[in-house]
Amino acid sequence: MPLMGFDNIVYFPTGDPRTSEMATLYALGDLGKKSPFNLGTPAAPNIAIVQLVQFKAAVSCLVGELLWWDDRLNKVVTNVSNGGVVAGVVAKSTNPGAGTYGWIYKAGGVPVKYLDAPTVSPDTAGKSCIASATNGRADCVTAAGTLLQIGRTLGAQDGTSKLALTALNIPDEYA
């Protein structure tokens, strides 16, 4: 039985969604499953919600990049900003293979890749994180207004990687 709406038995081939990638599913019913995972330590936990998806054949992405649903019913994601629904953020630290299965972040304190020149600089003040029109990138604004906020900044943007720690919260359903 799901625990608090999450599947309490999931398979991470390496024991960690940040390094797990599968050419085939461990079990057919696993696709789309969500699970809490501690990105921190037992003494300093940082619980993130991850979801198992399939990466589209043409996808090329790295940790922190935004992903959009390419085929929501079959849980296929792409990093192409298609004006559609944001699925999550890449959890894997290396580029996932075409058509492979892996985990994306849905919620929690996770790294998110922002534009090279965001509208406002991400910092610890809790600014709004929104999807941008640039493939794989988020934008940071003072207030989301009518745009869908997918998180709030928790830390400053790294000048090289363009990653910033963000309190991510991507809903499954949009109003």
C-alpha positions as CSV (number, residue, x, y, z in Angstrom):
1,M,0.0,0.0,0.0
2,P,1.4,3.5,-0.8
3,L,2.7,5.4,2.1
4,M,1.4,9.0,2.1
5,G,0.7,8.8,-1.6
6,F,4.1,7.4,-2.6
7,D,5.2,3.9,-3.5
8,N,7.3,2.6,-0.6
9,I,8.9,-0.2,-2.7
10,V,10.9,1.1,-5.7
11,Y,14.1,-0.2,-7.4
12,F,17.2,1.9,-7.7
13,P,19.7,-0.2,-9.5
14,T,22.6,1.6,-7.9
15,G,20.8,2.4,-4.7
16,D,20.6,6.1,-5.6
17,P,18.3,7.8,-8.2
18,R,21.2,10.2,-9.1
19,T,23.2,7.4,-10.5
20,S,20.5,4.9,-11.6
21,E,19.7,4.3,-15.2
22,M,18.0,1.3,-16.8
23,A,17.8,0.1,-20.4
24,T,14.7,-1.8,-19.5
25,L,12.3,-1.6,-16.6
26,Y,12.9,-3.8,-13.5
27,A,9.1,-4.4,-13.4
28,L,6.5,-3.1,-15.9
29,G,4.4,-1.5,-13.2
30,D,7.4,0.7,-12.0
31,L,7.1,3.4,-14.7
32,G,5.6,6.6,-13.2
33,K,6.2,5.5,-9.6
34,K,7.1,8.2,-7.1
35,S,9.2,7.8,-4.0
36,P,10.8,9.9,-1.3
37,F,14.6,9.7,-1.2
38,N,17.0,11.3,1.2
39,L,19.6,13.4,-0.6
40,G,21.2,14.4,2.7
41,T,22.5,12.3,5.6
42,P,20.6,10.7,8.5
43,A,21.8,13.6,10.7
44,A,20.9,16.3,8.1
45,P,18.1,14.9,5.9
46,N,17.0,16.5,2.7
47,I,14.0,14.5,1.4
48,A,13.3,14.8,-2.3
49,I,10.5,13.2,-4.3
50,V,11.6,11.3,-7.4
51,Q,9.6,9.8,-10.2
52,L,10.7,7.0,-12.7
53,V,10.3,8.1,-16.3
54,Q,11.6,7.3,-19.8
55,F,13.9,9.7,-21.5
56,K,12.9,10.5,-25.1
57,A,15.3,9.2,-27.8
58,A,16.5,12.7,-28.7
59,V,17.0,14.0,-25.2
60,S,20.3,15.3,-24.0
61,C,20.4,16.7,-20.5
62,L,22.3,17.0,-17.3
63,V,21.5,17.3,-13.6
64,G,19.3,20.2,-12.8
65,E,17.8,20.7,-16.2
66,L,14.1,21.1,-16.6
67,L,12.2,18.3,-18.4
68,W,8.7,18.6,-20.1
69,W,6.2,15.8,-20.7
70,D,6.6,14.6,-24.3
71,D,4.0,11.8,-23.7
72,R,2.5,12.2,-20.3
73,L,0.4,9.0,-20.4
74,N,3.5,6.8,-21.1
75,K,5.8,8.9,-18.8
76,V,8.2,10.0,-21.6
77,V,10.1,13.3,-21.0
78,T,12.1,15.6,-23.2
79,N,14.3,18.6,-22.4
80,V,12.8,20.6,-25.3
81,S,10.8,23.5,-24.1
82,N,7.6,22.7,-25.9
83,G,5.3,25.1,-24.1
84,G,3.7,22.1,-22.4
85,V,3.6,20.8,-18.9
86,V,6.8,20.7,-16.8
87,A,7.5,17.1,-15.7
88,G,10.4,17.5,-13.4
89,V,14.2,18.1,-13.1
90,V,17.0,15.7,-14.2
91,A,18.3,13.8,-11.2
92,K,21.1,11.9,-13.0
93,S,24.5,13.4,-12.8
94,T,25.5,12.1,-16.3
95,N,23.6,12.4,-19.6
96,P,20.9,9.7,-19.7
97,G,20.9,7.4,-22.8
98,A,18.3,7.7,-25.5
99,G,15.2,5.8,-24.5
100,T,16.5,4.7,-21.1
101,Y,14.6,4.9,-17.8
102,G,15.7,7.1,-15.0
103,W,14.6,9.3,-12.1
104,I,13.5,13.0,-12.1
105,Y,13.0,15.3,-9.2
106,K,9.4,16.4,-8.5
107,A,9.9,18.1,-5.1
108,G,12.5,18.9,-2.4
109,G,15.6,20.9,-2.0
110,V,17.4,20.1,-5.3
111,P,19.8,21.7,-7.8
112,V,18.0,23.5,-10.7
113,K,19.8,24.9,-13.8
114,Y,18.8,28.6,-14.5
115,L,19.3,30.8,-17.5
116,D,22.8,32.3,-18.0
117,A,21.2,35.7,-17.3
118,P,18.0,35.1,-15.3
119,T,15.4,37.9,-14.9
120,V,16.7,38.2,-11.2
121,S,19.5,36.4,-9.6
122,P,18.6,33.3,-7.6
123,D,19.5,33.7,-3.9
124,T,18.4,32.6,-0.4
125,A,15.4,35.0,-0.4
126,G,13.0,32.5,-1.8
127,K,12.4,34.0,-5.2
128,S,10.1,32.3,-7.7
129,C,11.4,29.6,-10.0
130,I,9.5,29.3,-13.3
131,A,10.0,27.4,-16.6
132,S,11.7,29.4,-19.3
133,A,11.4,29.2,-23.1
134,T,15.1,28.0,-23.2
135,N,15.5,24.2,-23.4
136,G,16.2,22.7,-20.0
137,R,16.5,26.0,-18.1
138,A,14.5,27.7,-15.5
139,D,14.1,31.5,-14.9
140,C,14.1,33.3,-11.6
141,V,11.6,36.1,-11.0
142,T,10.7,38.2,-7.9
143,A,7.1,37.0,-8.1
144,A,5.5,34.5,-10.5
145,G,2.3,36.4,-11.0
146,T,0.2,34.5,-13.5
147,L,3.1,32.1,-14.4
148,L,3.3,28.7,-12.9
149,Q,5.7,28.7,-10.0
150,I,7.6,25.4,-9.8
151,G,9.8,26.3,-6.8
152,R,11.5,28.9,-4.7
153,T,15.2,29.6,-4.5
154,L,17.2,28.4,-1.5
155,G,20.7,29.5,-2.6
156,A,22.7,31.6,-5.0
157,Q,23.3,30.5,-8.6
158,D,26.8,29.0,-9.3
159,G,28.5,31.1,-12.0
160,T,29.9,28.1,-13.9
161,S,27.2,25.4,-13.7
162,K,24.3,27.8,-13.5
163,L,22.8,25.6,-10.8
164,A,21.0,27.0,-7.7
165,L,19.5,25.1,-4.8
166,T,15.8,25.3,-5.2
167,A,12.8,24.2,-3.1
168,L,11.1,22.4,-6.0
169,N,7.4,21.6,-6.0
170,I,6.1,20.5,-9.4
171,P,2.5,19.5,-9.3
172,D,1.1,16.4,-11.1
173,E,-2.0,18.2,-12.1
174,Y,-2.2,21.9,-13.3
175,A,-5.3,24.0,-12.8
